[in-house]
Every structure is written in C-alpha cells, then in structure tokens.
Amino acid sequence: MNIALQSAKMIGAGLATIGLAGVGAGVGIVFAALITAFARNPSLRQQLFGFTILGFALTEAVGLFALMMAFLILFG
C-alpha cells in the first residue's frame, strides 16, 4: 500500500475520533443534570433515572458511531 494513502488513513481515523471527546463531556453533563434534578426534587427519582439512562444511551450511540467511522477509515 502506498505510504501516502496509509498516512491519510491514519490522519482521517484520528480526526474521526475527535467526536469521542464530546461524548465524554456529554455523559458528564447528563449525570450532572441527574444529580442536580435529584437534589431539587427527590420524589422524582425513578422518572429522572429513566430519562438519564435514555440520554446516556443516545450519547454513547454517537460515540460508537464515531468509533465505527474511525475503524472503517482504517480498515475499509
């Protein structure tokens, strides 16, 4: 394989993983919001936790999508 193509793949995969930093911040924001909301109204614990798990799952899905794109660039 050409060295320029291999270098371009490495750079592209590295750029595709930038989205993972946003996912880390997003997960932190989701759980910080849970703690804040629970501190304000403890009686809504179950409903808030359900919304938090949904937000966590959607945020992680974006991270998995970014990681999948990086792997597709590298090995595709």
N, C-alpha and C positions, 0 to 999 in steps of 0.2 A: 504494500500500500504506500502511496505517496506520503512523504513526511509532512507536506503542507496540508493534506487532507486530514491526517491524524491530528495535527496541531489545531486545525479548525474545529474538529470534533471535540477535542478537549476543552477548548475555549467555549464552544457552544454549550457543552454539558455544564461547565462551571457557571455560565450565565443563567442556565435554566434552573439551577439550584438556589438562586437568589430568593426565589419565592418561599423557600423553607424558612428564611429568617422572619418573613412576615407571618408565617404560620405560628412560629414560636411566640411572637408578640400577640397574635390573635388569641391563642389558647390562654395566655396570661390575662388578657383583657376579659375573656369570657368568665374565668373563675374569679377574677377580682370583682366583676359585676355580681356574681353569685354571693360572694361574701358581703358585699355592700347591701344587696337586697335582703339577704337573710338577717343582717343586723337591723335593718329598718322594720322588717315585718316577719318575725319568726314563724308565725302561724301558716305562712305560705310555703313551708319548706319543701313539700313533695312536688308541688307545681313548679316552683323555681328550679328544683333539681332536674325535672324533666326538660325544661327549656334549656338548661345548661348543657345537658347531655346532647341535645339536638344541635346546639351551637358548636359544641366540641366536635361532633361528628362531621358537620359541614366544613368546619375549619380544617380538620385533618384530611378531608377529602381533597381539598385544594392542595395540601401538602403532598399527598400521594400522587396527584396529577402532575405536579411539578417534578417530582422524583421520577415518575414514569417517563416524562418527556426527556429528562436528562439521560436515562438509560436507553431510550430509543435513539437519541442522537449518538450515543457512544457505540451501541452495539447493532444499530439498524443499518 
